[in-house]
Amino acid sequence: MSDNLHIVCPHCDAVNRLPAARLGEAPTCGQCRQALFAGKPLDLTAANFDRHIGRSDLPLVVDFWAPWCGPCRSMAPAFAQAAIELEPAVRLAKGDTATPKASSNWLPASTSAAFRRWPSSRAGVKSPARAARSTPHR
């Protein structure tokens, strides 16, 4: 089994193959040369949703939020801090439910504030990125 992981760039959405041992070495994207881990939540849109869900080997936690939602705005600093602390084991992302989309297929059934978690795209991968998935969440 390969120790390489597929990491989707948060800047250009290119899929990068990276040895699991290099996750903590500040890797950069092979296409745009920017950091693969920005230390902040990814801005998720209808255009990049499928790529980040389907091609990344990192677990993804998405905060579906709206600018008019008070609790969403109150929680945003803690979510941003969590992105700093959890990368590169977990990718955190934010999806604005109030922005018009080309397609609404990526939104949760309810467009009010919600969290959703997707496991990595590969089942059975033994890597540091999968360690965060091994503990049950509530």
Secondary structure, 3 states (H helix, E strand, C coil): CCCEEEEECCCCCCEEEEEHHHCCCCCECCCCCCECCCCCCEEECCCCHHHHHHCCCCCEEEEEECCCCHHHHHHHHHHHHHHHHHCCCCEEEEEECCCCCCCCCCCCCCCCCEEEEECCCCCCCCCHHHHCCCCCCC
